[in-house]
Amino acid sequence: MLPTCDVAPPPPGLRLIAIGASAGGVEALGIVLRALPATCRAAVVVVLHLAPGRSSQLPQLYAERCQLPLREAQDKEPLQAGTVYFAPPDYHLQVEPDGCFSLSQEAPVYFSRPSIDVLLETAAYAYRRAMLAIILTGASADGAAGLARVRQLGGSAWVQDPQRASCGIMPAAALKRAGADRVLDLPQMAASLALLGDGEHK
Protein backbone atom coordinates (compact mmCIF):
# COMPACT_ATOMS: atom_id res chain seq x y z
CA MET A 1 0.00 0.00 0.00
CA LEU A 2 1.18 3.53 -0.72
CA PRO A 3 2.00 5.61 2.36
CA THR A 4 -0.52 8.20 3.40
CA CYS A 5 0.46 11.83 2.95
CA ASP A 6 -0.66 15.08 4.54
CA VAL A 7 -1.93 16.91 1.45
CA ALA A 8 -2.16 15.77 -2.16
CA PRO A 9 -2.54 18.70 -4.58
CA PRO A 10 -5.28 17.95 -7.12
CA PRO A 11 -4.02 17.14 -10.62
CA PRO A 12 -3.89 20.08 -13.05
CA GLY A 13 -6.55 20.48 -15.72
CA LEU A 14 -9.13 18.63 -13.65
CA ARG A 15 -12.64 18.65 -15.17
CA LEU A 16 -14.36 15.78 -13.36
CA ILE A 17 -14.25 14.32 -9.86
CA ALA A 18 -16.10 11.00 -9.49
CA ILE A 19 -16.68 9.71 -5.95
CA GLY A 20 -17.87 6.25 -4.91
CA ALA A 21 -18.98 5.21 -1.43
CA SER A 22 -21.11 2.60 0.29
CA ALA A 23 -21.32 1.54 3.95
CA GLY A 24 -20.33 4.52 6.11
CA GLY A 25 -20.45 6.76 3.06
CA VAL A 26 -23.07 9.24 4.26
CA GLU A 27 -20.73 10.50 6.97
CA ALA A 28 -17.60 10.35 4.81
CA LEU A 29 -19.26 12.30 2.00
CA GLY A 30 -20.26 14.99 4.47
CA ILE A 31 -16.58 15.63 5.18
CA VAL A 32 -15.49 15.45 1.54
CA LEU A 33 -18.25 17.63 0.09
CA ARG A 34 -17.84 20.26 2.79
CA ALA A 35 -14.21 20.69 1.71
CA LEU A 36 -15.01 21.58 -1.92
CA PRO A 37 -14.43 25.31 -2.41
CA ALA A 38 -16.86 27.58 -4.21
CA THR A 39 -14.09 28.15 -6.78
CA CYS A 40 -14.02 24.46 -7.80
CA ARG A 41 -14.19 24.30 -11.61
CA ALA A 42 -14.64 20.55 -11.93
CA ALA A 43 -17.97 18.77 -12.09
CA VAL A 44 -18.42 16.34 -9.18
CA VAL A 45 -20.39 13.10 -9.57
CA VAL A 46 -21.25 10.89 -6.60
CA VAL A 47 -22.45 7.29 -6.45
CA LEU A 48 -23.63 6.21 -3.00
CA HIS A 49 -25.15 2.78 -2.63
CA LEU A 50 -28.77 3.12 -1.49
CA ALA A 51 -31.42 0.49 -0.90
CA PRO A 52 -33.66 -0.06 -3.99
CA GLY A 53 -36.98 1.74 -3.79
CA ARG A 54 -35.66 4.27 -1.35
CA SER A 55 -36.03 7.90 -2.41
CA SER A 56 -32.85 9.93 -2.39
CA GLN A 57 -32.67 13.08 -0.31
CA LEU A 58 -28.92 13.48 -0.76
CA PRO A 59 -28.95 16.96 -2.35
CA GLN A 60 -31.09 18.23 0.52
CA LEU A 61 -28.97 16.39 3.10
CA TYR A 62 -25.74 18.04 2.01
CA ALA A 63 -27.07 21.42 0.84
CA GLU A 64 -26.01 23.27 3.97
CA ARG A 65 -22.62 21.56 4.08
CA CYS A 66 -21.45 22.19 0.51
CA GLN A 67 -20.61 25.48 -1.20
CA LEU A 68 -21.46 24.14 -4.66
CA PRO A 69 -24.95 23.58 -6.12
CA LEU A 70 -26.15 19.97 -5.70
CA ARG A 71 -28.73 17.98 -7.62
CA GLU A 72 -29.72 14.52 -8.76
CA ALA A 73 -28.39 13.64 -12.21
CA GLN A 74 -30.94 13.46 -15.04
CA ASP A 75 -30.86 11.40 -18.22
CA LYS A 76 -29.27 13.28 -21.18
CA GLU A 77 -28.25 16.18 -18.92
CA PRO A 78 -24.87 17.75 -19.76
CA LEU A 79 -22.38 17.93 -16.92
CA GLN A 80 -21.68 21.46 -15.72
CA ALA A 81 -18.53 22.69 -14.04
CA GLY A 82 -18.75 23.50 -10.35
CA THR A 83 -21.84 21.35 -9.75
CA VAL A 84 -22.28 18.22 -7.59
CA TYR A 85 -24.45 15.45 -9.06
CA PHE A 86 -25.81 12.37 -7.28
CA ALA A 87 -26.75 9.12 -9.01
CA PRO A 88 -30.50 8.50 -8.60
CA PRO A 89 -31.55 5.37 -6.69
CA ASP A 90 -31.92 2.12 -8.67
CA TYR A 91 -30.30 3.50 -11.85
CA HIS A 92 -26.79 3.09 -13.17
CA LEU A 93 -25.31 6.49 -13.95
CA GLN A 94 -23.10 6.66 -17.03
CA VAL A 95 -21.14 9.50 -18.63
CA GLU A 96 -21.36 9.56 -22.41
CA PRO A 97 -18.48 10.65 -24.69
CA ASP A 98 -20.30 13.95 -25.36
CA GLY A 99 -20.20 14.82 -21.64
CA CYS A 100 -23.87 14.06 -20.92
CA PHE A 101 -25.34 11.65 -18.40
CA SER A 102 -27.32 8.57 -19.30
CA LEU A 103 -29.32 6.36 -16.95
CA SER A 104 -29.93 2.64 -17.27
CA GLN A 105 -31.51 -0.18 -15.32
CA GLU A 106 -29.18 -2.92 -16.45
CA ALA A 107 -28.33 -5.67 -13.97
CA PRO A 108 -26.84 -4.62 -10.63
CA VAL A 109 -23.07 -4.82 -10.18
CA TYR A 110 -21.99 -6.35 -6.86
CA PHE A 111 -25.70 -6.29 -5.97
CA SER A 112 -25.75 -2.50 -6.41
CA ARG A 113 -27.54 -0.17 -8.79
CA PRO A 114 -26.18 2.48 -9.13
CA SER A 115 -22.75 0.98 -9.58
CA ILE A 116 -19.51 2.80 -8.92
CA ASP A 117 -17.77 0.69 -11.57
CA VAL A 118 -20.28 1.75 -14.24
CA LEU A 119 -19.77 5.42 -13.47
CA LEU A 120 -15.98 5.25 -13.34
CA GLU A 121 -15.53 3.12 -16.45
CA THR A 122 -17.75 5.30 -18.63
CA ALA A 123 -16.41 8.57 -17.23
CA ALA A 124 -12.83 7.41 -17.77
CA TYR A 125 -13.37 7.21 -21.53
CA ALA A 126 -15.02 10.62 -21.62
CA TYR A 127 -12.52 12.54 -19.44
CA ARG A 128 -9.29 10.50 -19.39
CA ARG A 129 -6.47 12.64 -17.88
CA ALA A 130 -8.90 15.33 -16.78
CA MET A 131 -10.55 13.01 -14.24
CA LEU A 132 -9.97 12.24 -10.57
CA ALA A 133 -11.69 9.16 -9.10
CA ILE A 134 -12.11 8.80 -5.33
CA ILE A 135 -13.04 5.59 -3.51
CA LEU A 136 -14.32 5.96 0.05
CA THR A 137 -15.58 3.56 2.70
CA GLY A 138 -17.72 0.61 1.63
CA ALA A 139 -18.45 -3.09 2.01
CA SER A 140 -17.98 -4.52 -1.50
CA ALA A 141 -15.48 -4.54 -4.35
CA ASP A 142 -17.57 -2.14 -6.45
CA GLY A 143 -15.32 0.59 -7.81
CA ALA A 144 -12.12 -1.46 -8.07
CA ALA A 145 -12.48 -2.30 -11.76
CA GLY A 146 -13.61 1.22 -12.56
CA LEU A 147 -10.63 2.69 -10.74
CA ALA A 148 -8.31 0.47 -12.74
CA ARG A 149 -9.87 1.78 -15.96
CA VAL A 150 -9.48 5.38 -14.80
CA ARG A 151 -5.77 4.87 -14.17
CA GLN A 152 -5.31 2.93 -17.42
CA LEU A 153 -6.70 5.88 -19.38
CA GLY A 154 -4.56 8.48 -17.62
CA GLY A 155 -6.84 9.68 -14.85
CA SER A 156 -5.88 10.04 -11.20
CA ALA A 157 -7.03 7.92 -8.26
CA TRP A 158 -7.34 8.71 -4.56
CA VAL A 159 -8.41 6.03 -2.11
CA GLN A 160 -9.41 6.41 1.51
CA ASP A 161 -7.01 4.66 3.87
CA PRO A 162 -8.77 1.32 4.53
CA GLN A 163 -7.43 1.18 8.07
CA ARG A 164 -9.14 4.49 8.86
CA ALA A 165 -12.35 3.94 6.92
CA SER A 166 -15.64 3.10 8.57
CA CYS A 167 -15.66 -0.03 6.38
CA GLY A 168 -12.34 -0.80 4.74
CA ILE A 169 -13.45 -3.54 2.32
CA MET A 170 -14.12 -1.24 -0.65
CA PRO A 171 -10.96 0.88 -0.47
CA ALA A 172 -8.85 -2.23 0.18
CA ALA A 173 -10.33 -3.95 -2.88
CA ALA A 174 -9.66 -0.84 -4.98
CA LEU A 175 -6.03 -0.71 -3.86
CA LYS A 176 -5.52 -4.41 -4.52
CA ARG A 177 -7.01 -4.22 -8.04
CA ALA A 178 -5.93 -0.78 -9.22
CA GLY A 179 -3.50 0.83 -6.81
CA ALA A 180 -3.78 4.59 -6.29
CA ASP A 181 -1.95 7.84 -6.74
CA ARG A 182 -2.69 8.78 -3.15
CA VAL A 183 -3.98 6.97 -0.04
CA LEU A 184 -5.55 9.49 2.30
CA ASP A 185 -7.60 9.59 5.46
CA LEU A 186 -10.66 11.86 5.43
CA PRO A 187 -8.99 14.94 6.96
CA GLN A 188 -6.13 14.67 4.44
CA MET A 189 -8.60 14.22 1.59
CA ALA A 190 -10.59 17.25 2.71
CA ALA A 191 -7.44 19.37 2.94
CA SER A 192 -6.41 18.25 -0.55
CA LEU A 193 -9.82 19.00 -2.11
CA ALA A 194 -9.82 22.42 -0.46
CA LEU A 195 -6.97 23.33 -2.84
CA LEU A 196 -9.25 23.03 -5.88
CA GLY A 197 -9.57 26.38 -7.59
CA ASP A 198 -6.15 27.58 -6.44
CA GLY A 199 -4.39 29.21 -9.36
CA GLU A 200 -1.74 26.54 -9.79
CA HIS A 201 -4.29 23.73 -10.08
CA LYS A 202 -6.80 25.30 -12.47
HUWO-V195898 format. One record per residue. N is the residue number from 0. RES is the residue in one letter. PHI is phi in degrees with one decimal (none if undefined). BURIAL is 1 if it has 9 or more other C-alpha atoms within 8 Angstrom, else 0. Layout:
n res phi burial
N RES PHI BURIAL
N RES PHI BURIAL
This chain:
n res phi burial
0 M none 0
1 L -68.6 0
2 P -68.6 0
3 T -72.2 1
4 C -136.3 1
5 D -70.1 0
6 V -141.1 0
7 A -117.6 1
8 P -55.8 0
9 P -60.1 1
10 P -63.9 0
11 P -69.8 0
12 G 71.4 0
13 L -70.0 1
14 R -120.6 1
15 L -145.4 1
16 I -118.2 1
17 A -114.2 1
18 I -120.7 1
19 G -121.3 1
20 A -153.1 1
21 S -139.9 1
22 A -57.0 1
23 G 84.2 1
24 G -73.0 1
25 V -59.5 1
26 E -70.0 0
27 A -62.3 1
28 L -63.0 1
29 G -58.4 1
30 I -72.4 1
31 V -68.1 1
32 L -68.2 1
33 R -62.6 1
34 A -77.4 1
35 L -66.2 1
36 P -78.5 1
37 A -61.6 0
38 T -86.8 0
39 C -60.6 1
40 R -102.2 1
41 A -92.3 1
42 A -75.3 1
43 V -123.0 1
44 V -123.6 1
45 V -121.5 1
46 V -113.1 1
47 L -121.5 1
48 H -63.6 1
49 L -125.9 1
50 A -65.8 0
51 P -57.7 0
52 G 82.4 0
53 R -93.3 0
54 S -70.2 0
55 S -95.0 0
56 Q -116.4 0
57 L -63.0 0
58 P -58.5 1
59 Q -69.3 0
60 L -61.8 0
61 Y -100.0 1
62 A -56.4 1
63 E -83.7 0
64 R -110.1 0
65 C -130.0 1
66 Q -82.5 1
67 L -98.4 1
68 P -65.2 1
69 L -125.8 1
70 R -161.8 1
71 E -80.1 1
72 A -67.1 1
73 Q -116.6 0
74 D -59.4 0
75 K 71.0 0
76 E -78.4 1
77 P -75.7 0
78 L -68.3 1
79 Q -118.0 0
80 A -62.3 1
81 G 69.1 1
82 T -129.3 1
83 V -103.0 1
84 Y -115.8 1
85 F -113.6 1
86 A -67.1 1
87 P -70.6 1
88 P -61.0 1
89 D 67.6 1
90 Y -131.4 1
91 H -73.4 1
92 L -108.2 1
93 Q -117.3 1
94 V -111.5 1
95 E -81.3 1
96 P -58.6 0
97 D -84.8 0
98 G 81.9 1
99 C -110.6 1
100 F -79.6 1
101 S -138.4 1
102 L -112.7 1
103 S -145.6 0
104 Q -118.0 1
105 E -64.5 0
106 A -55.4 0
107 P -57.5 1
108 V -113.5 1
109 Y 50.7 0
110 F 66.4 0
111 S -124.8 0
112 R -144.6 1
113 P -77.3 1
114 S -109.0 1
115 I -68.1 1
116 D -56.6 1
117 V -60.2 1
118 L -61.1 1
119 L -64.6 1
120 E -66.0 1
121 T -73.9 1
122 A -66.9 1
123 A -60.5 1
124 Y -71.3 1
125 A -80.6 1
126 Y -116.9 1
127 R 47.9 1
128 R -68.8 1
129 A -90.6 1
130 M -122.1 1
131 L -120.8 1
132 A -106.2 1
133 I -126.4 1
134 I -110.0 1
135 L -108.6 1
136 T -53.2 1
137 G 175.1 1
138 A -117.6 1
139 S -144.7 1
140 A -93.7 1
141 D -58.8 1
142 G 104.8 1
143 A -65.9 1
144 A -65.9 1
145 G -63.6 1
146 L -64.4 1
147 A -61.4 1
148 R -66.2 1
149 V -56.9 1
150 R -68.5 1
151 Q -60.9 0
152 L -95.6 1
153 G 98.9 0
154 G -78.0 1
155 S -104.9 1
156 A -135.3 1
157 W -116.3 1
158 V -129.7 1
159 Q -65.9 1
160 D -57.0 1
161 P -57.4 1
162 Q -71.2 0
163 R -115.2 0
164 A -86.3 1
165 S -57.6 0
166 C -135.1 1
167 G -87.1 1
168 I -62.9 1
169 M -66.2 1
170 P -63.5 1
171 A -65.6 1
172 A -64.3 1
173 A -63.8 1
174 L -66.4 1
175 K -65.9 0
176 R -82.4 1
177 A -120.6 1
178 G 71.0 1
179 A -162.1 1
180 D -79.3 0
181 R -145.0 1
182 V -114.8 1
183 L -132.5 1
184 D -83.8 1
185 L -62.7 1
186 P -60.9 0
187 Q -65.6 1
188 M -65.1 1
189 A -62.8 1
190 A -63.1 1
191 S -70.1 1
192 L -66.5 1
193 A -63.3 1
194 L -80.1 1
195 L -59.3 1
196 G 96.1 1
197 D -62.3 0
198 G -52.0 0
199 E -75.8 0
200 H -112.9 1
201 K -72.2 1
